[in-house]
Amino acid sequence: MFHPLQPIRAIPVWTLAASVWAFSAVAAANPEPPPIMPDPIAPDHAGSAGELFTESFFLTLGFSFMIGLAMGFALKVAFKIALLVIGLMLLGVFGLQYAGLVDINWSGVEAHYDGWMAWLGAFAGVFFAFVGDNLTSGASFLAGLALGLKY
């Protein structure tokens, strides 16, 4: 079997000569080329082969998928901005603490963090219960959300 990274075996000259002779004999007997049939699997749009978002792609999807796609893209951008801002703030706080200008009560920070995580866990539970109740549109929404977060 041919693999792109393996070298191709050398083909003997007599095999190439016989192939060219046989092809020329067949071509001379049938000078008219066969008609080219359209590929039924090929897309009928004029985009690149790897293009994901085409007009026909959007027409076959539901409203929940579109909302999920938009929210996923917006959340991806918002997460990047939030992570940058929070990271810069933490670097500033760590620098001020290292310089001795600020003293941070880490046990208080931990208590607030635990409260936020408990709230986030409860909110996620309510969200997944809502998606479970509306599974058909929820599954489409989650697929759109995942695709929006990816692209």
C-alpha positions as CSV (number, residue, x, y, z in Angstrom):
1,M,0.0,0.0,0.0
2,F,1.3,3.5,-0.9
3,H,2.1,5.8,2.0
4,P,3.1,9.4,1.4
5,L,6.2,9.2,3.6
6,Q,7.6,6.0,2.0
7,P,9.6,6.2,-1.2
8,I,7.9,4.8,-4.3
9,R,9.4,1.6,-5.8
10,A,11.2,2.0,-9.1
11,I,9.1,1.0,-12.0
12,P,10.9,-1.0,-14.8
13,V,11.2,0.7,-18.1
14,W,9.5,-2.2,-20.0
15,T,6.4,-1.8,-17.8
16,L,6.2,1.9,-18.6
17,A,6.7,1.3,-22.4
18,A,4.0,-1.4,-22.4
19,S,1.6,0.9,-20.6
20,V,2.2,3.8,-23.0
21,W,1.7,1.5,-26.0
22,A,-1.5,0.1,-24.6
23,F,-2.9,3.5,-23.8
24,S,-2.1,4.8,-27.3
25,A,-3.8,1.8,-28.8
26,V,-6.9,2.4,-26.8
27,A,-6.9,6.1,-27.5
28,A,-6.5,5.5,-31.2
29,A,-9.4,3.1,-31.3
30,N,-11.7,5.5,-29.3
31,P,-10.7,9.1,-30.2
32,E,-13.7,10.6,-28.5
33,P,-13.1,11.0,-24.7
34,P,-15.9,9.8,-22.4
35,P,-18.3,12.5,-21.2
36,I,-17.4,14.0,-17.8
37,M,-20.2,13.3,-15.3
38,P,-20.8,15.7,-12.5
39,D,-19.9,14.5,-9.0
40,P,-23.1,14.0,-7.0
41,I,-21.2,14.4,-3.7
42,A,-19.4,17.6,-4.6
43,P,-20.9,20.8,-3.2
44,D,-22.5,23.2,-5.6
45,H,-21.1,26.3,-4.2
46,A,-18.0,28.1,-5.3
47,G,-16.0,28.0,-2.1
48,S,-12.9,26.1,-1.0
49,A,-13.2,22.4,-0.3
50,G,-12.5,22.9,3.5
51,E,-15.0,25.7,3.9
52,L,-17.3,24.9,6.8
53,F,-19.7,27.9,6.9
54,T,-21.6,28.0,3.6
55,E,-25.1,29.2,2.7
56,S,-26.5,25.7,2.5
57,F,-24.9,24.8,5.9
58,F,-26.8,27.7,7.6
59,L,-30.1,26.9,5.9
60,T,-30.2,23.3,7.3
61,L,-29.5,24.3,10.9
62,G,-32.1,25.3,13.5
63,F,-32.5,28.5,15.5
64,S,-31.1,26.9,18.6
65,F,-27.9,26.0,16.8
66,M,-27.5,29.5,15.5
67,I,-28.0,31.0,19.0
68,G,-25.5,28.6,20.4
69,L,-23.0,29.4,17.7
70,A,-23.3,33.1,18.3
71,M,-23.1,32.7,22.1
72,G,-20.1,30.4,21.8
73,F,-18.2,32.9,19.7
74,A,-19.1,35.8,22.0
75,L,-18.1,33.7,25.1
76,K,-14.8,32.8,23.5
77,V,-13.9,36.5,23.0
78,A,-15.2,37.5,26.4
79,F,-13.2,34.7,28.1
80,K,-10.0,35.8,26.4
81,I,-10.5,39.4,27.5
82,A,-11.5,38.4,31.0
83,L,-8.5,36.1,31.4
84,L,-6.1,38.9,30.2
85,V,-7.6,41.5,32.6
86,I,-7.6,39.1,35.6
87,G,-4.1,37.9,34.8
88,L,-2.8,41.5,34.7
89,M,-4.6,42.3,37.9
90,L,-3.1,39.3,39.7
91,L,0.4,40.1,38.4
92,G,0.0,43.6,39.8
93,V,-1.3,42.4,43.2
94,F,1.5,39.8,43.4
95,G,4.1,42.5,42.5
96,L,2.7,44.9,45.1
97,Q,2.7,42.2,47.8
98,Y,6.3,41.2,46.8
99,A,7.4,44.8,47.2
100,G,5.8,45.0,50.6
101,L,3.3,47.7,49.7
102,V,0.2,45.5,50.1
103,D,-0.7,42.8,52.6
104,I,-3.2,40.3,51.3
105,N,-5.5,38.2,53.5
106,W,-5.4,34.9,51.6
107,S,-7.8,33.1,53.9
108,G,-10.4,35.8,53.1
109,V,-9.7,35.4,49.3
110,E,-10.1,31.6,49.7
111,A,-13.5,32.1,51.5
112,H,-14.8,34.3,48.7
113,Y,-13.5,31.9,46.1
114,D,-15.3,29.0,47.7
115,G,-18.5,31.0,47.8
116,W,-18.2,31.8,44.1
117,M,-17.5,28.2,43.1
118,A,-20.5,27.0,45.1
119,W,-22.8,29.5,43.3
120,L,-21.3,28.6,39.9
121,G,-21.9,24.9,40.6
122,A,-25.5,25.5,41.5
123,F,-26.0,27.7,38.4
124,A,-24.4,25.0,36.2
125,G,-26.8,22.4,37.7
126,V,-29.8,24.6,36.9
127,F,-28.5,25.1,33.4
128,F,-28.0,21.4,32.7
129,A,-31.4,20.7,34.2
130,F,-33.0,23.2,31.7
131,V,-31.1,21.7,28.8
132,G,-32.2,18.2,29.9
133,D,-35.9,19.3,29.9
134,N,-35.6,20.8,26.4
135,L,-33.3,18.1,25.0
136,T,-34.0,18.5,21.2
137,S,-33.3,22.2,21.1
138,G,-30.8,22.0,23.9
139,A,-28.6,19.5,22.1
140,S,-28.6,21.7,19.0
141,F,-27.8,24.7,21.2
142,L,-24.9,22.8,22.8
143,A,-23.6,21.7,19.4
144,G,-23.6,25.3,18.2
145,L,-22.0,26.5,21.5
146,A,-19.2,24.0,21.1
147,L,-18.6,25.0,17.5
148,G,-18.7,28.7,18.4
149,L,-16.1,28.1,21.1
150,K,-13.9,26.2,18.7
151,Y,-14.0,28.6,15.8
